[in-house]
Every structure is written in C-alpha cells, then in structure tokens.
Amino acid sequence: MREPEQHFLHILSADSEGFPRRAVVQVFTQWLRDGHAEVARDTEQFVATVLQVVSQDLDWEVRVQGLELAQVFLAQKLGQPAHCPYAVGLPEGPLPGLRPEVLRNLCQPWLLEFAFRALFDCDRPVAQKACDLLLFLRDKTAPCAGMQETGDNPCLDSVEAILQRWQAGEQGQSLGDPEPEAMLAVLRSIDLEGLQGRLAESSDHVEKSPQSLLQDMLATVGVLEENEADCY
C-alpha cells in the first residue's frame, strides 16, 4: 500500500471528525473514476478495503459516500462510464448478457454484504442509496435470472435467514461466501420497489429510531472529547 492511500485510510479509520472522513471517501471515489494509479494496481482490493472501513463508520454521510464508491465500481465492472459526478441516477436497462467472470465480480460477497447491511441501516438516506444500488444490480443482472435455477438451495436459505436477522437488528453474522446465483436469487426475492416506496414516504431526513439516535450521539462523542482537550 502506497503512502497517500495509507495516509487517507488512516484518516478514514481514525479521525474523530466526520468532515475529513467524508472528504476521504469522496477522494477515493474520484480516484476510482479517474483510474488513479493508487487504485488501478488492484481496484477490487482497494474498494473492498475502503468499504470495510466505511461499514464501521457511525457517520451516515460517510456510509452514503461508501455506497457511491460501490456504485462507481459496479458501473465500471459493467463497462459503463462513471466519470461524471453530476450524472443523475444510474444507467438504465438490462445488459444483453454477462460473462460468468463479470457476474462473479458483480456478486462479490464483500460488496453485497456491504450493500445489504446498508439496506437495513437505521439512517434513511443510507437505506435509500443502498436500495437504489441493489435495484441497479438486480436490473443489470436480469438476463442471468434464468441462467441457473437455485431451487431448494441451502446456500440461498442461509443467506435469506441471515438477512432476516440483519433486518431485525442482529447484524453480527457474515454472509460468508455464497454462490453468485444464490445472491441473484436473493436480489429477485426482495421487494426492493416496495421498500424504496416506504423509504420515500417520510419527509424526515434521518430516521429517528433509537439506534439512529445512538449512532448520532456516539459519532459526536469523539469530537466533543477532542474539543474539550483542546481547551486545556
């Protein structure tokens, strides 16, 4: 890992203020768009490392930025342009077909685990962004839907059970390493449009759940403690 990337990752994982952490993810996303040398050496490892750190961040804006990074990564894997930060929405329409290796890249367990956890996030903007991302992925992989019937696949049952626990707030268990076909089946089984509609019903910017409020409080503790220390 080169020095600039290491320095920014340290800020992302250790800085007590939200603004620098958000800025770092924005820089990483721009690096990905531009094919920066820090990213081009191993794009997949770079994105996976960043998302692993982002997933632990208590600042919902950092998590939204992480989903933006994931969106750019997916668009590039599909061979679609993702260079304009001002483009509205995601590319529309299914692809005519996906090679097996591309499908495996799109359905990486670490990527989908990040997106699914975000889908059940207590902060509405995060869940909305994750829902949009998963809808995009589901629609783009639609030609693969009939590629292989999963039937009573134990792997599929296991993934669905884990997602149900995550939805209930028990997010300790990992998805493991399910087959791409099982992940596609899960995507098709979730009513993402219905969830998208429910998330859009409220005008509140952030969901005022106890978990969300607790995260907000924890995210400010480090800032308050640091400011207090500066007074001495």
C-alpha positions as CSV (number, residue, x, y, z in Angstrom):
1,M,0.0,0.0,0.0
2,R,1.5,3.3,-1.0
3,E,1.8,6.3,1.3
4,P,-1.0,8.6,0.0
5,E,-3.6,5.7,0.2
6,Q,-2.3,4.6,3.6
7,H,-2.5,8.2,4.9
8,F,-6.1,8.7,3.7
9,L,-7.1,5.3,5.1
10,H,-5.7,6.3,8.5
11,I,-7.8,9.5,8.4
12,L,-10.9,7.5,7.4
13,S,-10.5,5.0,10.2
14,A,-9.1,7.2,13.0
15,D,-10.1,10.9,12.5
16,S,-12.7,11.9,15.1
17,E,-14.5,14.4,12.9
18,G,-16.9,13.5,10.2
19,F,-15.9,16.0,7.6
20,P,-12.4,14.7,6.9
21,R,-13.7,11.1,6.7
22,R,-16.4,12.1,4.2
23,A,-13.8,14.0,2.2
24,V,-11.5,11.0,2.1
25,V,-14.2,8.7,0.6
26,Q,-15.0,11.4,-2.0
27,V,-11.3,11.5,-2.9
28,F,-11.3,7.7,-3.2
29,T,-14.4,7.8,-5.4
30,Q,-12.8,10.3,-7.7
31,W,-9.6,8.2,-7.8
32,L,-11.7,5.3,-9.0
33,R,-13.5,7.4,-11.6
34,D,-10.2,8.7,-12.9
35,G,-8.3,5.4,-12.9
36,H,-5.8,6.9,-10.4
37,A,-2.5,4.9,-10.1
38,E,-3.3,4.2,-6.4
39,V,-6.5,2.4,-7.5
40,A,-5.5,0.9,-10.8
41,R,-3.0,-1.6,-9.3
42,D,-5.7,-3.6,-7.6
43,T,-9.1,-1.9,-7.9
44,E,-11.1,-4.7,-6.2
45,Q,-8.8,-4.9,-3.2
46,F,-8.8,-1.1,-2.9
47,V,-12.6,-0.9,-3.0
48,A,-13.0,-3.8,-0.6
49,T,-10.6,-2.2,1.9
50,V,-12.3,1.1,1.8
51,L,-15.8,-0.4,2.2
52,Q,-14.7,-2.5,5.1
53,V,-13.7,0.7,7.0
54,V,-16.7,2.7,5.9
55,S,-19.1,-0.1,7.1
56,Q,-17.9,0.6,10.7
57,D,-18.3,4.4,10.5
58,L,-21.0,5.9,12.6
59,D,-21.5,8.9,10.3
60,W,-24.3,8.2,7.9
61,E,-22.9,10.6,5.3
62,V,-19.7,8.5,5.2
63,R,-21.7,5.4,4.6
64,V,-23.7,7.1,1.8
65,Q,-20.4,8.1,0.2
66,G,-19.2,4.5,0.5
67,L,-22.3,3.4,-1.4
68,E,-21.4,5.9,-4.1
69,L,-18.0,4.4,-4.3
70,A,-19.6,0.9,-4.7
71,Q,-21.9,2.3,-7.4
72,V,-18.9,3.6,-9.5
73,F,-17.1,0.3,-9.0
74,L,-20.2,-1.7,-10.3
75,A,-20.7,0.6,-13.2
76,Q,-17.0,0.2,-14.3
77,K,-17.3,-3.6,-13.9
78,L,-20.2,-3.4,-16.3
79,G,-18.1,-1.4,-18.8
80,Q,-20.3,1.7,-18.4
81,P,-19.0,5.2,-17.9
82,A,-18.9,6.5,-14.4
83,H,-16.8,9.6,-14.8
84,C,-19.3,12.3,-14.3
85,P,-20.1,13.0,-10.7
86,Y,-23.1,15.1,-11.7
87,A,-24.9,12.4,-13.6
88,V,-28.4,11.8,-12.3
89,G,-29.2,8.3,-11.2
90,L,-27.8,5.0,-12.5
91,P,-27.6,3.7,-16.1
92,E,-30.9,2.2,-17.1
93,G,-31.9,-1.0,-18.8
94,P,-30.6,-4.6,-18.6
95,L,-27.5,-5.8,-20.3
96,P,-27.8,-8.3,-23.2
97,G,-25.7,-10.8,-21.3
98,L,-22.9,-11.1,-18.7
99,R,-19.9,-13.3,-18.9
100,P,-19.5,-15.6,-15.8
101,E,-16.4,-13.8,-14.6
102,V,-18.2,-10.5,-14.8
103,L,-21.1,-12.0,-12.8
104,R,-18.8,-13.2,-10.2
105,N,-17.2,-9.7,-9.9
106,L,-20.6,-8.1,-9.5
107,C,-21.7,-10.6,-6.9
108,Q,-18.7,-10.4,-4.7
109,P,-19.7,-11.3,-1.1
110,W,-17.9,-8.4,0.5
111,L,-19.7,-6.0,-1.9
112,L,-23.1,-7.4,-1.5
113,E,-22.7,-7.7,2.3
114,F,-21.9,-4.0,2.5
115,A,-24.9,-3.1,0.3
116,F,-27.4,-5.4,2.2
117,R,-26.2,-4.2,5.6
118,A,-26.8,-0.6,4.3
119,L,-30.2,-1.6,3.1
120,F,-31.2,-2.2,6.7
121,D,-29.4,0.9,8.0
122,C,-31.3,2.9,10.6
123,D,-30.5,6.1,8.7
124,R,-32.9,6.6,5.8
125,P,-30.5,8.2,3.3
126,V,-28.2,5.2,3.6
127,A,-31.0,2.7,3.1
128,Q,-32.3,4.7,0.2
129,K,-28.9,4.7,-1.5
130,A,-28.4,1.0,-0.9
131,C,-31.9,0.3,-2.3
132,D,-31.1,2.2,-5.5
133,L,-27.8,0.4,-5.8
134,L,-29.3,-3.1,-5.4
135,L,-32.1,-2.2,-7.8
136,F,-29.5,-1.3,-10.3
137,L,-27.6,-4.5,-9.8
138,R,-30.8,-6.6,-10.0
139,D,-31.9,-5.0,-13.2
140,K,-28.5,-5.3,-14.8
141,T,-28.2,-9.0,-14.0
142,A,-31.8,-9.7,-15.1
143,P,-30.6,-11.6,-18.2
144,C,-28.9,-14.1,-15.8
145,A,-32.0,-14.7,-13.9
146,G,-32.8,-17.9,-15.7
147,M,-29.2,-19.0,-16.1
148,Q,-29.4,-21.5,-13.2
149,E,-32.4,-22.4,-11.1
150,T,-31.5,-22.4,-7.4
151,G,-34.4,-24.5,-6.2
152,D,-34.1,-25.5,-2.6
153,N,-30.6,-24.3,-2.4
154,P,-29.3,-24.5,1.2
155,C,-27.0,-21.6,0.4
156,L,-29.9,-19.4,-0.6
157,D,-31.9,-20.4,2.5
158,S,-28.9,-19.5,4.7
159,V,-28.4,-16.1,3.0
160,E,-32.1,-15.3,3.4
161,A,-32.0,-16.3,7.1
162,I,-29.0,-14.0,7.7
163,L,-30.7,-11.1,6.0
164,Q,-33.8,-11.6,8.2
165,R,-31.6,-11.4,11.3
166,W,-29.9,-8.3,10.0
167,Q,-33.3,-6.7,9.4
168,A,-34.2,-7.5,13.0
169,G,-31.1,-5.7,14.1
170,E,-28.9,-8.7,14.7
171,Q,-26.0,-7.9,12.3
172,G,-23.2,-10.0,13.9
173,Q,-23.2,-12.8,11.3
174,S,-21.4,-12.6,8.0
175,L,-22.9,-13.8,4.7
176,G,-19.9,-16.0,4.1
177,D,-19.1,-16.9,0.5
178,P,-22.4,-17.7,-1.3
179,E,-22.6,-18.5,-5.0
180,P,-23.4,-15.6,-7.3
181,E,-26.6,-17.4,-8.4
182,A,-27.8,-17.5,-4.8
183,M,-27.1,-13.8,-4.4
184,L,-29.1,-13.1,-7.6
185,A,-32.0,-15.2,-6.3
186,V,-32.0,-13.2,-3.1
187,L,-32.0,-9.9,-5.1
188,R,-35.0,-11.1,-7.0
189,S,-36.9,-12.2,-3.9
190,I,-36.7,-8.9,-2.1
191,D,-39.4,-6.3,-2.8
192,L,-36.9,-3.5,-3.5
193,E,-39.5,-1.3,-5.2
194,G,-41.8,-1.6,-2.2
195,L,-39.0,-0.8,0.2
196,Q,-38.0,2.2,-2.0
197,G,-41.5,3.5,-1.8
198,R,-41.7,3.1,2.0
199,L,-38.4,4.8,2.5
200,A,-39.6,7.7,0.4
201,E,-42.9,8.2,2.3
202,S,-41.4,10.1,5.2
203,S,-40.0,13.6,4.8
204,D,-37.6,13.1,7.7
205,H,-34.1,13.3,6.5
206,V,-32.9,10.8,9.1
207,E,-34.9,8.1,10.7
208,K,-35.4,8.9,14.4
209,S,-35.0,5.4,15.7
210,P,-33.2,4.7,19.0
211,Q,-30.4,3.0,17.1
212,S,-30.0,6.0,14.7
213,L,-30.0,8.5,17.6
214,L,-27.5,6.4,19.5
215,Q,-25.2,6.4,16.4
216,D,-25.5,10.2,16.1
217,M,-24.6,10.6,19.8
218,L,-21.6,8.2,19.5
219,A,-20.4,9.9,16.4
220,T,-20.2,13.2,18.2
221,V,-18.5,11.9,21.4
222,G,-15.1,11.8,19.8
223,V,-15.5,15.4,18.5
224,L,-16.6,16.7,21.9
225,E,-13.8,15.0,23.8
226,E,-11.3,16.3,21.3
227,N,-12.6,19.9,21.6
228,E,-12.6,19.6,25.4
229,A,-9.0,18.5,25.3
230,D,-8.1,21.5,23.1
231,C,-9.3,23.8,25.9
232,Y,-6.5,22.9,28.2
